[in-house]
Amino acid sequence: MNHVLAAHAASSCHIFSGCGYPSPTIQDFYFRPLFTIGDFRFDKPMLLVLLSTLIVLVFFWAAFRKPQLVPRGVQNIGELGILFVRDQVLRPQLGKKGDSWLPFLSALFFFIWINNIFGVIPILYFPATSRFAYPAILTAMVWVLYMGIGIRKQGPLGYLKNLSVPSGAPWWILPLLAPIDFLSNVFIRPFTLSVRLWANMLAGHVLLLVFAMATWYLLTWSYELVFSAASFAVLIAITGLELLIQLLQAFIFTVLTAFYISGAYEPAH
């Protein structure tokens, strides 16, 4: 009973009541819907995913709807982005024979990158990739894709063998290595692919949020102004670092996707 009364008293406090600033809850940051239709809840991450999809579609449509032999303006930027994905992601993993995957890998890279960048835009200030469901869905799509390609190109038994049997390993160690390789290639690969993106974006989002809130709530005409200025300086430094990490995480996710697709076409040697 005492716990119930204490919780009720805490919930009745607000910033002007003398009870102190009430701590935001996880509900406030992540799960509060923007609107509901029956049981359907449309929240902020859903909005950002739709917005990033729209940005990618509109940008590349505007860049290549009337392509010129000598690119200018938005077409020039679009071609630079496509060439970056081709030369730094696709060709090193798949070679020229994998150029048919360029649209998919380009869309994947820019979709993830834009979702990550939302984490440093002041009004939005939230990367959808910091919600585990979104990296998990992207990873599930990649997993189904490269598993399907591997089964189609190498056959079910052949692909299973290549996933489980390390090339050149002596026969007597296979009972130990085969289960480890199978678990690593089939289950741990997708798990680490999604967790890597999610954990980095969540950590960066939390750090930015903490120092942004500290800057605002310490902004008073007193000695606390010094701490507010220090918090703001740290916020600027973390924002610059986060911009680099956001690009790097989109790059790593896309490179690993290309690597897994390449391995599905041909067994590793």
N, C-alpha and C positions, 0 to 999 in steps of 0.2 A: 504494500500500500504506500509506504514511504517513497519507494522508487517512482510510483505513478505520480504522486504529488510533486516530487522534485522535477520530473519531466515536464509536468504541466506548468510549473513555475518558470522553468527555463524557456519553454515555448512562448510564454507571454511576454518575455523581455524583448525590448527593441532598443535601437541605438540611442533614443532620447529618454529612456526610462531610468537610466542610471545603472542598469544591469550589465552594461558592457556590450560590445559588438557581438551579436550572435554568429557563431561559426556557420558558414555555408555547409550544406550537406551534400552528399554524393548525388542526391536527387536533384539539387539545384544545378549542378554542373553537367550531369550526363543524361538523366532520365526524364526530366520534365518535358512533356510534349509541347510543341508549338500549337498543335490543335489535334483534336480527336474526331474520328468519324466512327461511331459505334465502338467496337473493340480495337480499331486501328488507331495507333498513336504515331503521329508524324513529328519526329523530334529534329533537333538541330543537326546531328550527323547525317540524317537522311537528306536534309536540305542541302548540305555542303556537298554530298556525293552527287546529287542531281546538278548542282551548280557547276561542279568541276567537269562533269560529263558534258554539260552544255558548252562550257568554255572550250574544251578540246574540240568538239564538233564544229562550233562556229569559227574558231581560229583556223583550223585546217581547211574548212570550206571556203573561208575568205581568202586563204593563201593560195589555193589551187583551183578555184572555180574557173579562172581565166588565166592559165599559166602563160607566162611570157618567156621567150628564149633567153632574154637577159633579165633575170629576176630583179624586182625592185620592191621596196616597201615590205608589206607583210609577207609576200611570197619569198623574199630574201630571208626573212627570219624563219619562216616555215622550212625552207630548204636547209638552212643551217641546223635546225633541230633534227630533221630527218637524217641528214648526213652524219650528225653526231651519233645517233642511235645505230646507223648502219656501220660506221667505221670503228666505233668504240665498243659496241655491244654485239651486234649480229655477226659481222665478218670474222672477228677473232674466235667465235665459238662455232659457227655454222659454215663459214666460208661463203663463196658466191652462190653455191647451190641452195643456200638458205634464204635468198633474197625475198622469196615469197612470204616469209614471216615478218618482213619489215613493217607492214601496216599494223600487225598485232603488237609487236614489241614497241613500236613508237607510241601507239595508243596507251599501252600499259605503263610505259615510262612517264609520259606526260600526265596521265590520270593520277598516278601515285604522287608525282612531284607537286602538282597543283593542290591535291588534298593535303600534302605536308605543309605547303606554303601558307595555307589558311591558318596555321598555328601561330603565325607572327603578324597577321593582319589585325590591327587593333579592334575593330568592331566584331569581327568573327572570332578571332583568337582561339581557334579550336581546330586541330587536325582530325578529320574523321578517322584516320588511320590509328589514332590513339585509342579507339574502341576496338577491342580484339576481334569482334565479329567481321569487320571489314577486311583486315589482312587475312583472316581465316577464309573468307569467301574467295578472295583473289587467289590464295594458295590452293584451295580446293579446285578452282578452275584450272590452274596450271597443272596440278597433280593428275586430274582426269585427262588433260590434254596429252601430257608426255607418257602417261601409262597407256593411253589408247594408241598413240603413235608407235610405242614400243611393241605392243602386242600385234599391231597390224603389220609392222615392218619385219619383226624378228620372229613372229609366231608366239603363242602363249608360253609354250615350254622353253623355247629358245630365250625369250625375254626373261622368264623366271630364272633360268640358269645364269644369264648374264647379271641379274640382280643379286644372285646369291653366291656365285662361285667366283672368287677373285682370280684374275688372270695370272697364271704362272705359279700359283700357290701349290705346295706339295700336297699329295692326296691325304697324308696322315693328319694334317691340320684342318682339313675341310670341315669335319664335324663341329669344330669350334668356330671357324670363321664364317661358315655359310649362314647360320642363324643371325650372327652379328651383322653381316653384310645385308642380309634380307631386311632386317629391322631398320638398319640405317638408311637403305635406299628407298624403302616403301613407306615407312612411318616417320622416322626422325627427320628426313629431308624436309617434308612439308611442314612439320612442326617447327623446326628451327627457322624456316623461311618466313613463316608468319610471326613467330615470336620476336625475331630480330627487328622487323619493321615496327611492330606494335610497341615493344619495350622502349626503343629509342624515341619514338614519337610521344609516348606517354611521359617518359622522364623529362624530355624537353618541355612539354606542355606544362607539367607540374612546376618546373623551375621558373618558367616565364610567368606563370600565374602567381606564384608565391612572391616574386620580387615586384611584379606589377601592383599587387594588392598592398605590399609593404610600402611602396613608393607613395601610393595614394593615402593610406591611412596614417602615415607618419608625416604627411604634409601639413604642418602647423607652424605658427609663428612662435617657436620655442626651440629648445636645444634639439628636439626631435627632427627639425629640418635638416640637420647634418646627416642623420641616419636615412632620411628620405632621399637626399642627394646621393648618398653612397649606394642605396638600393637601386636608384635609377641608373647610376653608372654601371652597376653589375648587370642590370636588365639589358642595357645596350650591348654590353660585351657578350652576354648569353645569346641575345638575338642574332648577332653576327655569327656566332658559332653554330647556332641552330639552323641558320640558312644553309651553311655548308653541310651539316648533317642531313638535312632534308633532301638536298640534291644527291648526296652520297647514298642514302638509303634507297631512293628510287632507282639509282644506277645499279646498286648491288642486287636488288630484287630482280631487275630486268636482266642483268648479266647471268644470274643463277637460273632464271627461266630459260634463257637461250642455251645455257650449258646442259640443262636437263633435257631439253628438246633434242639437242645434238646427240646426247647419249642414247636417246630413244631410237634414233635413226640407225646408229651403228654401235656395236658393243665396244666398250673400252678395251684398249690393248695395253 
